[in-house]
Amino acid sequence: MSNPEQIRNWQNALEGAIEYAGSGGKRYLNRAVVVAEALSTQDLARAHGEQAAGVVVAALRQTGGRGRLGRSWADTAALGVAVSMAIDVRGVEVLARPGVLALVAGLAALRAVRSQHCTPESLGMKWPNDVVERASGRKLAGVLIEQFGTLAVIGVGVNVLQRAEDFPPELGDSAISILESDVAGALHTERVLKREDVAAAVVREVSHGLAMVDQIGLVENLEREFAAADVLRGSTQTLICDGVSYRGRILSVEPLQQITIATSQGTRVLDAAKTQMERFQKPSRRERTR
């Protein structure tokens, strides 16, 4: 399929998602821009958003994307989804709270990936906002939030059609695509699992999440949804808070408030906003069944 035809298909899918999402509540998104290739959809969305907020930017191929903590998120093989949304959060007090926008976007990414997956219950959330396979801990999707005054740029990257050999060697044991995850690899083919459908699902779910938070003004439902999807609780991890390392069993994760960890020196309650996790240790079978 030629790039013009692909771009047209993506454009139609994203515009349909925007129209569907705008049928109720505040409309945060109003137009889509699809390009054949971009260094970073985040940068492109910011540029368009500074002219007029409400834009969704998608690239068929992203060559220099970035993730959280300065990590890279490239899709040079054009097998995944890279989509960024630039929205105006002026006057929306709840979205100004630290971590709320990332929580909204992370859960939206989870719902979007689950909607394209044969066994959605096999997927969960790894704090702060990674979509992972529960059994292996391998990552299917991630979120990046960047704030520029009242303009917020929400970036979502999803691994869709990659095979194991398509990932860089350093990601071999930590990344997986929808196609290869669980039984999805056996039941989906490139003909039925379409990247533009995944991108449209992301846009719908982000729009829905923003509208719900804006209308209700409460985040308790988001926190409950996160708790049900959380893959860290019960696992043994190493966390770093204010320069101090804590290793132990994760008792609870409250993404907007705190993380409680049982260490050999006792139980510690860490400020979630100041905490980072060292390399994720996938839960053992025993930990997953606790």
N, C-alpha and C positions, 0 to 999 in steps of 0.2 A: 504494500500500500504506500502511495506517495505521501510525502510530508503534507502537502496541501489537503489531501483527503483526511489524513490523521488529525490534522489541526482542526478541520471542520467537525469531525466526529467528537473531539474533545470539547470544542467550543459549544456544540449542541448539548452535550452531556452536562457541562458545568452551568450553562445558562438555564437548563431545565432544573438543576438542583437549586440554583438561586431563586428561580420563580416559585418552586415548591416551598422552599424555606421561608419565602416572604409572604406566604399566604396567611400568616397569623403572627401577631406580636410585632415588635420593632424589627425593622429590616436593616441589618448591619451590612449586607452585601448587595450590590446592585449591578455589577458587570463582571465579565470575565475576559482575560487576556491570555491567549495561548500562543507560545512560541516554539519553534522547532528545537532550539537549544538556548541555554542560558548558563552563565557562570554560576549565578545564584538567584533563585526565585525570590529570596528574601530581599535582596538589593533591588530587584526589578519591581517588586510589590511596593517597597518603600518609595521608589521614585514615582510610580503611578499614584500611590496613596497621598503623597505630599501635594499632588495636583488636585486630587479629589478622592477622599476616603471611600471605602466600600468595594475595592477591587479584589478579585481573585486572579492570581497569576499562576499558570502551570507551564511547565516545560517538558517537551517530549524527552529531552536529554539534558541533564544537569551535570556540569563538569567540575564545579568548584563549590558545591554546597557545603554548609557548615551545620554542625549540631551543637549541643550544649557543651560548655567548658572548652570551647575552641576546637572540638573534634570535627572531622570532616564527614560529610554525607554526600557523596557523589553518586551519580547514576549514569556513568559514561556508556554503559551498554544499552541504555534505554529500555530497561526491564522493570523499573519501579515507578513510583509516583513521587513527584516533588511539587507541592502546591503551597502557596503562601497567600494569606489574606490580610489586607491592610484595613483596619477598622478605626473609627473614631470613638474613643471611650470617654470623651468629654461629658461630664455631668453624670456618669454612671458610677456611682460611689462604690457599689459592690465589686465592680471589676477593677477598681483601683486598689483593693486589698491585696497585699503581697500573696502571690501564689494562686489566686483565684482563677486568673486567665489560663495559667498553665494547667490547672486541674480541669477546667472546662474543656480545653483542647485535648488533653491526654485522654479523658474519658470519651470524648467524641471520636478520637482516633481508634480507641478500643471498640466502640460500637460499630464504626465503619468497617473495620477489619473483620469483626465477628459476622457482619452481614454478608461477607463474601467468603466465609469459611464454612466447611462442612461440619465441623464440630466446634461451635463457638465457645462452648464451656471449657475447652482445652486451652483457651487463651486467658491471660490475666494482665494485671498492671504491676510493673516494677517501679517503685517510687524513684524519682518523682513523677515521671510521665512516659515511661517506655511500655509499649505493648509487647508482651513476650509469650512464648510457649511455656505453659506451666511446667511440663515434665522436664524440659531441657534448659529452660531459662534463656533460650536464644531469642533474639530481638527481631520483631517483624516491623515495628514502626516506632518513630520517635517524634518529639515535638520541640520546637525552639520558639521562644517568645522574646521579641525585642521591642523595646519601648522608646519612642522618640517624641517626647512631650505627650500630647493627647493622642498621637497616632501609635497604635499597637500593631505589630506585624506578627501574625501567627503562622509559623511554618510547620508543615507536617510532611514527613517522609515515610513512605511505605515500600517495603520489599514485596514485589508482586509476582514476577515471573522468573526470578533468578533461580538457577541451579547452584549446587554447592560450588562448582568450579567458577561461577561468575563472581563470587565474592573475593576480595583480596585475601591473601593467605593469613594475614593477621586477624581476620574476622571469621575464619573458618569454623571456629567452635562457638561463636557468639552471635551469629546472624543466620536468619532463615527467611524464606519467602512464604507468602500465602500458598503458592503452588506446591511447595515441598513440605509444608507444615502438616504434621499428623496425616490424616487420610486425604487431605485436600490434594496432595500430589497425585494420588491414584484416580481421583474422581474429576479433577479439573484439567482442562487443556487450554492452550493459548486461545482457542476459538471461543470458549465460553467464559474464561476468566480474563476480563478486559481491564486494562489499566485505567481507561477513562471512566469505567463504572466505579472503580475504587476511588478515584479522585472525586467523582460526583458524590459518593457516599460520605467522604470526608467533609465536603462542603455542606451537605445537608445536616450532618450531625453537629458540626461546629456551629452553624447558624441556629439550630434547634437549642443547643446548650446555652448559647449567648442569650437567646430570647427568653428561655426559662429563668435564668438567673436574673435577667433584667426585669421581668414581670413580677417574679415572686420576691426577689431581693434576699433570699435565704440560700445558704450553701449546705444545709444539713443533708439534703437529698444527694448532693454530690459526694459528700463525705461517706454516706452510707453505701453509695454505689462503688466508691473506691475501696471501702473496707471489704466488700463482697468479692472484689476482683484482686485484692492485694496478694502478691506471691511472696512477700518478704516475711510476713508474720509467721513465727515458728522456725524460721531458718537462722543459721549462724552466719553473721556478717561482721565486717569491720567498718565502723563508722568514724568519721573525723569531724569534730566540732570544736571550733575555736583553737585549732592546732593540736588538739588532744585526740589520741586514737583510742577507740573503745571496741573491743571484740566481745561478742556474746550473742545470745539468742534474742531475736527481735520479738518483743511481746506485743507491741502495737505500733501502727503508723497512722498518725493523724496529720495528713499532708499540709494542712494550713496552720498547724500548731506545733506538734511535738512528736518525737519518736522515743519510745520506751524500750530500753535494751537491758537484758540481764547479763551482767559481766561477772567475772570471778571475784571482783571487788564489791559486788552488790548491784542493785538496780539503778540505772541512770536514766534521767529524762532529759533529752536533748532538744534544743530549739531547731525545728525542722528547717527554718530559713537559713540557719548557719551550718547545717550539717551536709556533708558529702559522704558518699560510699566509695570505699576502695573497690577493686574489681569484684563484680558480683559473683558470689559463690552459689551455684544452683543448689536448691534444697535437696537433701537426701530423700529417698523414698519414705523413710520413717518420718522425716520432718513434714513431708507433703501430706501425710495421712493423720497428723496430729489434730 
